[in-house]
């Protein structure tokens, strides 16, 4: 097959996150299986307009703020005659509405998550309203399309918006298992280490985890929380930590290389993920395979990546007291921690990119068959 993949960012973008990791790992394996993939995404300072990565042809056109308009324009101007067998949209920011621009090729959507009303917690009202309005049209524009989602939570979101359930397939994220391993033991000593790993955005609710650390500082004076990642919310978080007087307990290493990330997760005692909504919890599974349980909000996406009471704990989103209580329970009970740690490793080992790739290829095949039947 000849595939066109459209997504706002590719993995080299400075703001790339979990969605871009999922696309790269899946579609480089699709290329290895003999198919060709063109990946249309936005430019960023210093980027090349075209290059190959992992066998994928990366095409960068337009800038991020208006890429939802630049992508269809680039398709009409230079890509429409390439003879694609399928167009795949990654919808995790704004839809590109490709079914309005191409009626002779099937369109399949990969949706890590949609913002819904949560966008107003991250963006100004005009920007939030713009995103919300675009999402409102999804059931109408994509009524004949199939959807791949990372979690039951996103599937329920789409169904609630009017997408038929039989148009949606849950395909959980994979993991490069060969890059991860769990140390045999993880001593606590007097220095428990907690980690947040992901983009540093306002809507992620990182302050909730920091407040829980503040509550436990008296019992665990050496407690440390590392906020790993980059994003536009970093300055506000630094000021927040300063106001609480937690500069010695909460640090911001920023972006770290892959091997350093794995080593940090192997040393960490707990992963914190207090977001109100996620497509999936890739960082949760990465931490689990390194022998690190997770404490997370009981929110869409995360409630599927964390097996509550087994591989970590889920707490009501925003409940600092409940989060601090679960944190203390794990840090003060070596037997509970050892059981949860072993279960986390076993759970994490079940997620592979190979499985995700095969399920994605099967869904692409189904999308093409259904399109031929409708066109028929």
VEXVOTI-383224 format. One record per residue (C-alpha): residue number from 0; residue in three letters; x, y, z. Coordinates in pm, 1 decimal. Each point is the difference from the previous one (the first is absolute). Last residue first. Layout:
N
<atom NUM,"ala",<X,Y,Z>>,
...
! end
This chain:
376
<atom 375,"unk",<-1908.8,-8.2,-558.4>>,
<atom 374,"unk",<100.5,308.1,173.4>>,
<atom 373,"unk",<-151.8,-114.3,329.0>>,
<atom 372,"unk",<150.8,-349.4,-37.1>>,
<atom 371,"unk",<338.3,143.7,-103.5>>,
<atom 370,"unk",<-1.1,223.4,310.0>>,
<atom 369,"unk",<-90.5,-292.7,224.9>>,
<atom 368,"unk",<287.8,-204.9,-138.8>>,
<atom 367,"unk",<248.1,285.7,35.2>>,
<atom 366,"unk",<-99.4,67.9,360.6>>,
<atom 365,"unk",<23.5,-372.5,85.0>>,
<atom 364,"unk",<351.6,-16.7,-143.2>>,
<atom 363,"unk",<100.3,305.1,202.3>>,
<atom 362,"unk",<-146.1,-169.5,309.3>>,
<atom 361,"unk",<207.7,-313.1,-61.1>>,
<atom 360,"unk",<312.4,210.6,-47.9>>,
<atom 359,"unk",<-66.4,173.2,332.5>>,
<atom 358,"unk",<-47.4,-333.3,181.3>>,
<atom 357,"unk",<326.4,-130.5,-144.3>>,
<atom 356,"unk",<186.4,316.6,97.6>>,
<atom 355,"unk",<-136.7,-1.3,355.6>>,
<atom 354,"unk",<108.8,-360.6,52.6>>,
<atom 353,"unk",<347.5,75.5,-132.7>>,
<atom 352,"unk",<21.7,313.1,212.9>>,
<atom 351,"unk",<-27.0,-210.3,316.0>>,
<atom 350,"unk",<-199.1,28.0,324.2>>,
<atom 349,"unk",<-26.1,-310.3,221.1>>,
<atom 348,"unk",<327.6,61.2,181.0>>,
<atom 347,"unk",<-152.8,297.5,181.1>>,
<atom 346,"unk",<-244.1,-217.7,194.9>>,
<atom 345,"unk",<270.9,-238.1,124.5>>,
<atom 344,"unk",<223.7,289.9,107.2>>,
<atom 343,"unk",<-287.0,172.9,180.2>>,
<atom 342,"unk",<-98.2,-320.2,180.3>>,
<atom 341,"unk",<352.4,-36.3,140.5>>,
<atom 340,"unk",<3.3,362.4,118.3>>,
<atom 339,"unk",<-342.2,-29.4,158.1>>,
<atom 338,"unk",<103.3,-302.0,201.9>>,
<atom 337,"unk",<331.6,161.4,106.4>>,
<atom 336,"unk",<-174.9,326.3,96.5>>,
<atom 335,"unk",<-257.6,-177.1,214.0>>,
<atom 334,"unk",<276.7,-190.7,179.0>>,
<atom 333,"unk",<219.4,310.3,46.3>>,
<atom 332,"unk",<-283.4,203.4,157.8>>,
<atom 331,"unk",<96.9,362.7,75.3>>,
<atom 330,"unk",<57.2,134.8,-351.2>>,
<atom 329,"unk",<-306.8,-172.0,-142.5>>,
<atom 328,"unk",<-240.3,116.6,269.5>>,
<atom 327,"unk",<153.5,349.0,2.4>>,
<atom 326,"unk",<-70.4,46.4,-369.6>>,
<atom 325,"unk",<-352.4,-131.3,42.1>>,
<atom 324,"unk",<-61.5,253.2,277.7>>,
<atom 323,"unk",<163.1,286.1,-193.7>>,
<atom 322,"unk",<-228.0,-71.6,-295.8>>,
<atom 321,"unk",<-309.8,-17.7,219.5>>,
<atom 320,"unk",<88.0,332.2,165.7>>,
<atom 319,"unk",<76.6,167.7,-332.5>>,
<atom 318,"unk",<-338.8,-90.1,-150.1>>,
<atom 317,"unk",<24.0,173.5,-340.0>>,
<atom 316,"unk",<-105.0,-303.3,-201.6>>,
<atom 315,"unk",<-142.1,-271.9,219.2>>,
<atom 314,"unk",<279.6,-249.9,72.8>>,
<atom 313,"unk",<134.6,-291.8,-201.4>>,
<atom 312,"unk",<264.7,-222.0,158.3>>,
<atom 311,"unk",<279.5,-208.5,-144.5>>,
<atom 310,"unk",<59.8,-330.4,-177.6>>,
<atom 309,"unk",<-249.0,-196.0,213.8>>,
<atom 308,"unk",<-225.0,230.6,199.8>>,
<atom 307,"unk",<-129.0,171.8,-311.3>>,
<atom 306,"unk",<129.4,-155.2,-321.7>>,
<atom 305,"unk",<154.6,314.7,-148.4>>,
<atom 304,"unk",<-0.9,28.5,-381.7>>,
<atom 303,"unk",<-377.8,-23.2,-16.0>>,
<atom 302,"unk",<-85.1,254.2,271.2>>,
<atom 301,"unk",<259.3,226.1,-160.2>>,
<atom 300,"unk",<-188.7,23.5,-328.4>>,
<atom 299,"unk",<-300.3,178.9,146.2>>,
<atom 298,"unk",<58.1,119.2,358.5>>,
<atom 297,"unk",<58.5,-155.9,340.6>>,
<atom 296,"unk",<302.0,220.9,52.2>>,
<atom 295,"unk",<328.8,-184.0,22.9>>,
<atom 294,"unk",<248.1,-160.5,237.5>>,
<atom 293,"unk",<221.6,-239.0,-192.3>>,
<atom 292,"unk",<212.8,-301.5,95.9>>,
<atom 291,"unk",<368.1,-12.4,-104.0>>,
<atom 290,"unk",<166.4,-327.2,-97.5>>,
<atom 289,"unk",<156.0,126.5,-322.9>>,
<atom 288,"unk",<-277.5,-169.8,-199.2>>,
<atom 287,"unk",<-247.8,195.5,213.6>>,
<atom 286,"unk",<170.4,333.9,-70.3>>,
<atom 285,"unk",<-27.8,-44.3,-376.0>>,
<atom 284,"unk",<-363.0,-113.8,43.6>>,
<atom 283,"unk",<-88.3,312.6,198.9>>,
<atom 282,"unk",<189.2,222.5,-244.3>>,
<atom 281,"unk",<-222.3,-134.9,-278.7>>,
<atom 280,"unk",<-313.1,94.7,195.0>>,
<atom 279,"unk",<-276.8,7.9,-258.5>>,
<atom 278,"unk",<-210.5,263.2,-172.0>>,
<atom 277,"unk",<24.3,208.4,312.3>>,
<atom 276,"unk",<-244.2,202.6,209.5>>,
<atom 275,"unk",<-1.4,171.3,339.6>>,
<atom 274,"unk",<379.9,-36.8,34.5>>,
<atom 273,"unk",<156.7,-101.6,331.2>>,
<atom 272,"unk",<276.2,-230.5,-121.3>>,
<atom 271,"unk",<259.8,-69.3,269.1>>,
<atom 270,"unk",<245.5,-288.2,-42.4>>,
<atom 269,"unk",<127.0,-161.1,320.1>>,
<atom 268,"unk",<323.1,-139.9,144.7>>,
<atom 267,"unk",<235.4,137.0,-263.9>>,
<atom 266,"unk",<336.4,-167.0,-55.8>>,
<atom 265,"unk",<-111.0,-210.2,-300.8>>,
<atom 264,"unk",<-199.3,294.6,-135.1>>,
<atom 263,"unk",<313.0,215.2,17.9>>,
<atom 262,"unk",<209.2,-260.3,-181.2>>,
<atom 261,"unk",<-261.1,-23.2,-276.0>>,
<atom 260,"unk",<-7.6,378.3,-40.0>>,
<atom 259,"unk",<379.5,16.8,-11.0>>,
<atom 258,"unk",<-3.3,-254.5,-281.1>>,
<atom 257,"unk",<-259.7,200.3,-192.8>>,
<atom 256,"unk",<167.0,338.8,31.1>>,
<atom 255,"unk",<-138.3,258.0,248.0>>,
<atom 254,"unk",<-230.7,296.1,-61.5>>,
<atom 253,"unk",<-42.9,232.4,295.5>>,
<atom 252,"unk",<185.0,-80.5,325.2>>,
<atom 251,"unk",<-259.3,189.5,205.2>>,
<atom 250,"unk",<37.2,-56.9,374.5>>,
<atom 249,"unk",<-242.9,-27.8,291.2>>,
<atom 248,"unk",<129.8,-73.3,351.8>>,
<atom 247,"unk",<272.9,259.5,48.1>>,
<atom 246,"unk",<-205.3,276.0,-168.5>>,
<atom 245,"unk",<-306.1,-90.8,209.1>>,
<atom 244,"unk",<-60.5,335.7,170.5>>,
<atom 243,"unk",<-365.8,-2.1,-98.4>>,
<atom 242,"unk",<31.7,332.2,-182.3>>,
<atom 241,"unk",<313.7,-129.2,-174.9>>,
<atom 240,"unk",<-179.6,-311.8,-123.4>>,
<atom 239,"unk",<-277.4,215.3,-150.0>>,
<atom 238,"unk",<255.1,232.8,-161.0>>,
<atom 237,"unk",<169.6,-298.9,-164.0>>,
<atom 236,"unk",<-338.1,-133.0,-111.4>>,
<atom 235,"unk",<-91.3,331.7,-163.4>>,
<atom 234,"unk",<330.5,8.8,-189.6>>,
<atom 233,"unk",<-40.1,-364.0,-115.8>>,
<atom 232,"unk",<-352.7,34.7,-142.3>>,
<atom 231,"unk",<122.5,55.2,-357.1>>,
<atom 230,"unk",<138.9,-348.5,-32.0>>,
<atom 229,"unk",<295.8,-225.2,68.5>>,
<atom 228,"unk",<41.9,-334.2,168.3>>,
<atom 227,"unk",<98.3,-162.2,327.8>>,
<atom 226,"unk",<-152.6,141.4,319.8>>,
<atom 225,"unk",<213.1,-161.2,268.7>>,
<atom 224,"unk",<-148.6,-48.7,346.7>>,
<atom 223,"unk",<232.7,-53.7,294.0>>,
<atom 222,"unk",<-75.7,-112.3,355.1>>,
<atom 221,"unk",<292.8,56.3,237.6>>,
<atom 220,"unk",<-212.1,141.8,283.1>>,
<atom 219,"unk",<-237.4,-301.0,-14.8>>,
<atom 218,"unk",<-249.0,42.3,286.5>>,
<atom 217,"unk",<1.3,381.3,-9.1>>,
<atom 216,"unk",<25.0,7.5,-380.3>>,
<atom 215,"unk",<-314.0,-209.6,-35.2>>,
<atom 214,"unk",<-250.0,284.4,-43.2>>,
<atom 213,"unk",<231.1,188.2,-237.2>>,
<atom 212,"unk",<34.0,-311.3,-218.1>>,
<atom 211,"unk",<-380.5,-8.7,-29.1>>,
<atom 210,"unk",<6.6,365.9,-106.6>>,
<atom 209,"unk",<252.1,-85.1,-272.3>>,
<atom 208,"unk",<-221.5,-280.4,-128.6>>,
<atom 207,"unk",<-296.2,237.1,-34.2>>,
<atom 206,"unk",<218.0,266.8,-163.2>>,
<atom 205,"unk",<62.5,-236.0,-293.2>>,
<atom 204,"unk",<-363.2,32.9,-112.4>>,
<atom 203,"unk",<75.0,-87.5,-363.6>>,
<atom 202,"unk",<-223.4,283.9,-124.0>>,
<atom 201,"unk",<274.4,258.4,55.0>>,
<atom 200,"unk",<251.0,-177.0,-220.7>>,
<atom 199,"unk",<339.2,-149.3,80.5>>,
<atom 198,"unk",<20.8,-284.1,-250.8>>,
<atom 197,"unk",<74.0,-335.5,153.0>>,
<atom 196,"unk",<171.1,-179.9,287.5>>,
<atom 195,"unk",<-87.1,79.4,361.2>>,
<atom 194,"unk",<236.7,-174.7,238.2>>,
<atom 193,"unk",<11.4,-83.6,370.5>>,
<atom 192,"unk",<317.0,-88.5,191.9>>,
<atom 191,"unk",<-6.6,-112.1,363.3>>,
<atom 190,"unk",<319.2,105.2,181.9>>,
<atom 189,"unk",<27.5,-140.6,350.4>>,
<atom 188,"unk",<103.4,-352.5,-104.4>>,
<atom 187,"unk",<-260.3,-120.9,-248.1>>,
<atom 186,"unk",<183.5,-296.4,-153.3>>,
<atom 185,"unk",<-102.7,-118.7,-347.0>>,
<atom 184,"unk",<87.7,-363.4,-58.7>>,
<atom 183,"unk",<47.3,-223.3,-302.9>>,
<atom 182,"unk",<18.3,294.3,-237.1>>,
<atom 181,"unk",<-275.3,9.0,-264.1>>,
<atom 180,"unk",<68.9,-7.7,-371.4>>,
<atom 179,"unk",<-70.2,221.6,-298.5>>,
<atom 178,"unk",<141.2,58.8,-347.8>>,
<atom 177,"unk",<-84.5,-347.9,-132.9>>,
<atom 176,"unk",<-368.4,57.0,81.0>>,
<atom 175,"unk",<-42.8,277.7,-255.2>>,
<atom 174,"unk",<-357.0,71.3,110.6>>,
<atom 173,"unk",<-342.0,-32.0,-160.4>>,
<atom 172,"unk",<-309.6,215.2,23.3>>,
<atom 171,"unk",<-345.4,-151.1,33.9>>,
<atom 170,"unk",<-216.5,-43.7,-307.9>>,
<atom 169,"unk",<-367.0,69.3,76.1>>,
<atom 168,"unk",<-198.1,-18.7,-325.7>>,
<atom 167,"unk",<-281.0,243.0,-81.7>>,
<atom 166,"unk",<-244.1,-15.5,-293.0>>,
<atom 165,"unk",<-204.8,-273.6,170.0>>,
<atom 164,"unk",<-73.3,241.0,286.0>>,
<atom 163,"unk",<-171.8,248.4,-228.4>>,
<atom 162,"unk",<144.0,355.9,29.3>>,
<atom 161,"unk",<-260.6,229.2,159.4>>,
<atom 160,"unk",<194.6,221.4,238.9>>,
<atom 159,"unk",<-60.5,-239.5,288.0>>,
<atom 158,"unk",<140.5,-278.9,-214.0>>,
<atom 157,"unk",<315.9,204.9,-52.3>>,
<atom 156,"unk",<43.0,60.0,373.6>>,
<atom 155,"unk",<-71.8,-366.3,77.6>>,
<atom 154,"unk",<272.8,-102.4,-245.4>>,
<atom 153,"unk",<234.7,253.5,157.1>>,
<atom 152,"unk",<-60.9,-153.4,342.5>>,
<atom 151,"unk",<29.9,-353.2,-137.4>>,
<atom 150,"unk",<357.5,85.3,-89.4>>,
<atom 149,"unk",<253.1,52.4,-277.3>>,
<atom 148,"unk",<-244.0,75.7,-278.8>>,
<atom 147,"unk",<-14.0,-112.3,-364.6>>,
<atom 146,"unk",<-295.4,144.6,-189.7>>,
<atom 145,"unk",<-180.9,-112.1,-313.1>>,
<atom 144,"unk",<-155.2,251.1,-237.8>>,
<atom 143,"unk",<-353.3,31.6,-142.2>>,
<atom 142,"unk",<-120.6,268.6,244.5>>,
<atom 141,"unk",<331.1,186.7,-15.2>>,
<atom 140,"unk",<-130.7,347.5,-94.6>>,
<atom 139,"unk",<-316.8,-23.4,209.2>>,
<atom 138,"unk",<134.2,-165.3,314.2>>,
<atom 137,"unk",<312.1,225.9,-6.1>>,
<atom 136,"unk",<-184.8,333.9,-27.3>>,
<atom 135,"unk",<-3.3,67.6,377.0>>,
<atom 134,"unk",<377.9,-51.1,14.5>>,
<atom 133,"unk",<48.9,310.4,-214.1>>,
<atom 132,"unk",<-224.7,204.5,229.3>>,
<atom 131,"unk",<190.3,-111.0,310.5>>,
<atom 130,"unk",<334.0,94.9,-155.2>>,
<atom 129,"unk",<-118.0,351.2,-94.5>>,
<atom 128,"unk",<-178.8,45.0,333.9>>,
<atom 127,"unk",<320.5,-88.3,183.5>>,
<atom 126,"unk",<198.6,248.7,-208.1>>,
<atom 125,"unk",<-252.3,278.7,66.8>>,
<atom 124,"unk",<-32.6,-97.0,370.8>>,
<atom 123,"unk",<372.5,-11.7,69.2>>,
<atom 122,"unk",<159.5,-343.3,7.1>>,
<atom 121,"unk",<76.6,-277.3,247.1>>,
<atom 120,"unk",<-301.1,-22.4,232.5>>,
<atom 119,"unk",<-231.3,95.1,-288.8>>,
<atom 118,"unk",<126.8,-301.3,-196.2>>,
<atom 117,"unk",<-147.7,-229.5,265.0>>,
<atom 116,"unk",<-345.7,73.0,-147.8>>,
<atom 115,"unk",<61.7,-256.6,-274.1>>,
<atom 114,"unk",<369.8,-67.9,-42.5>>,
<atom 113,"unk",<-0.1,-310.1,-217.5>>,
<atom 112,"unk",<223.5,-298.3,61.8>>,
<atom 111,"unk",<255.7,-229.3,-165.5>>,
<atom 110,"unk",<-211.4,8.2,-318.7>>,
<atom 109,"unk",<122.2,-182.5,-311.2>>,
<atom 108,"unk",<-244.9,72.8,-282.3>>,
<atom 107,"unk",<-36.4,-196.6,-325.0>>,
<atom 106,"unk",<-83.2,170.6,-330.2>>,
<atom 105,"unk",<-82.4,-209.9,-306.4>>,
<atom 104,"unk",<104.3,140.2,-341.8>>,
<atom 103,"unk",<-227.5,127.8,-278.6>>,
<atom 102,"unk",<-182.0,264.5,205.2>>,
<atom 101,"unk",<294.6,223.6,89.1>>,
<atom 100,"unk",<-30.1,354.2,134.6>>,
<atom 99,"unk",<-314.7,-24.6,211.8>>,
<atom 98,"unk",<106.5,-342.5,129.5>>,
<atom 97,"unk",<327.4,172.9,102.6>>,
<atom 96,"unk",<-161.7,201.1,279.9>>,
<atom 95,"unk",<343.2,97.3,143.0>>,
<atom 94,"unk",<-106.8,-56.3,360.5>>,
<atom 93,"unk",<159.2,212.0,274.2>>,
<atom 92,"unk",<225.2,-103.6,288.0>>,
<atom 91,"unk",<3.5,-377.2,49.0>>,
<atom 90,"unk",<-132.2,-117.0,-335.8>>,
<atom 89,"unk",<263.6,-201.2,-186.8>>,
<atom 88,"unk",<-149.5,-30.0,-345.3>>,
<atom 87,"unk",<69.4,-298.9,-221.8>>,
<atom 86,"unk",<-50.7,18.6,-375.9>>,
<atom 85,"unk",<-25.7,-329.9,-188.9>>,
<atom 84,"unk",<105.2,-147.0,-334.1>>,
<atom 83,"unk",<199.1,307.0,-100.7>>,
<atom 82,"unk",<46.6,62.4,-371.8>>,
<atom 81,"unk",<248.8,286.8,15.6>>,
<atom 80,"unk",<-223.3,239.9,-194.1>>,
<atom 79,"unk",<-148.2,163.5,310.3>>,
<atom 78,"unk",<338.8,79.4,147.5>>,
<atom 77,"unk",<114.2,333.3,-146.6>>,
<atom 76,"unk",<-253.9,281.3,4.2>>,
<atom 75,"unk",<-312.5,-174.3,130.0>>,
<atom 74,"unk",<181.7,-180.9,280.9>>,
<atom 73,"unk",<201.4,307.3,91.4>>,
<atom 72,"unk",<-323.7,197.5,35.8>>,
<atom 71,"unk",<-157.6,-276.3,209.7>>,
<atom 70,"unk",<304.5,14.1,234.6>>,
<atom 69,"unk",<32.9,380.5,16.1>>,
<atom 68,"unk",<-348.5,49.6,145.7>>,
<atom 67,"unk",<42.8,-230.5,301.9>>,
<atom 66,"unk",<359.1,126.3,4.4>>,
<atom 65,"unk",<-108.0,347.3,109.2>>,
<atom 64,"unk",<171.1,34.6,338.6>>,
<atom 63,"unk",<260.6,-270.1,-85.6>>,
<atom 62,"unk",<166.6,156.7,-301.2>>,
<atom 61,"unk",<-36.8,-107.5,-362.0>>,
<atom 60,"unk",<147.4,-301.2,-178.7>>,
<atom 59,"unk",<232.5,-270.4,124.3>>,
<atom 58,"unk",<12.8,-323.5,-200.5>>,
<atom 57,"unk",<157.0,-299.4,179.1>>,
<atom 56,"unk",<53.4,-309.1,-214.9>>,
<atom 55,"unk",<-1.7,-296.8,237.3>>,
<atom 54,"unk",<282.8,-255.2,-33.1>>,
<atom 53,"unk",<105.8,47.0,362.7>>,
<atom 52,"unk",<34.3,370.7,-72.7>>,
<atom 51,"unk",<11.3,140.9,-353.4>>,
<atom 50,"unk",<20.2,372.7,-65.9>>,
<atom 49,"unk",<-200.1,290.8,-140.2>>,
<atom 48,"unk",<-55.0,365.8,89.7>>,
<atom 47,"unk",<292.1,-17.3,241.9>>,
<atom 46,"unk",<-44.0,133.4,352.7>>,
<atom 45,"unk",<202.6,286.4,147.5>>,
<atom 44,"unk",<-298.5,183.8,147.7>>,
<atom 43,"unk",<-313.8,-219.7,-22.0>>,
<atom 42,"unk",<-194.7,-126.2,-299.1>>,
<atom 41,"unk",<-335.6,-177.3,18.5>>,
<atom 40,"unk",<-85.6,-359.4,-90.5>>,
<atom 39,"unk",<-60.9,-226.3,-300.1>>,
<atom 38,"unk",<135.8,-353.1,46.7>>,
<atom 37,"unk",<30.5,-194.6,-327.2>>,
<atom 36,"unk",<-5.2,-375.4,63.7>>,
<atom 35,"unk",<93.2,-288.4,-231.2>>,
<atom 34,"unk",<-95.2,-363.1,70.2>>,
<atom 33,"unk",<235.3,-298.3,13.6>>,
<atom 32,"unk",<-30.9,-127.5,357.9>>,
<atom 31,"unk",<292.6,224.5,101.1>>,
<atom 30,"unk",<-214.1,298.1,-101.4>>,
<atom 29,"unk",<-278.1,-121.7,232.9>>,
<atom 28,"unk",<264.7,-39.8,268.5>>,
<atom 27,"unk",<105.6,363.5,-47.2>>,
<atom 26,"unk",<-370.8,78.2,13.6>>,
<atom 25,"unk",<-65.2,-137.6,346.0>>,
<atom 24,"unk",<307.5,132.9,180.7>>,
<atom 23,"unk",<-24.6,342.6,-161.8>>,
<atom 22,"unk",<-374.9,37.2,56.6>>,
<atom 21,"unk",<14.0,-105.7,366.2>>,
<atom 20,"unk",<296.6,227.9,71.9>>,
<atom 19,"unk",<-181.9,292.5,-163.4>>,
<atom 18,"unk",<-304.0,-50.6,221.9>>,
<atom 17,"unk",<220.9,-26.5,309.8>>,
<atom 16,"unk",<162.1,338.9,-39.3>>,
<atom 15,"unk",<163.4,227.5,-255.3>>,
<atom 14,"unk",<45.1,362.5,108.5>>,
<atom 13,"unk",<353.8,42.8,-136.3>>,
<atom 12,"unk",<-107.0,-171.0,-326.7>>,
<atom 11,"unk",<220.0,-297.6,-90.1>>,
<atom 10,"unk",<-280.4,-253.4,59.0>>,
<atom 9,"unk",<-227.5,155.8,-259.9>>,
<atom 8,"unk",<-255.5,270.7,66.6>>,
<atom 7,"unk",<-349.6,101.8,-114.4>>,
<atom 6,"unk",<-87.7,-342.3,-140.7>>,
<atom 5,"unk",<-86.1,-121.9,-350.9>>,
<atom 4,"unk",<93.4,-351.9,-114.3>>,
<atom 3,"unk",<-19.7,-74.4,-372.8>>,
<atom 2,"unk",<29.0,-371.3,-75.9>>,
<atom 1,"unk",<103.3,-186.9,-315.1>>,
<atom 0,"unk",<-90.4,-363.7,45.7>>,
! end
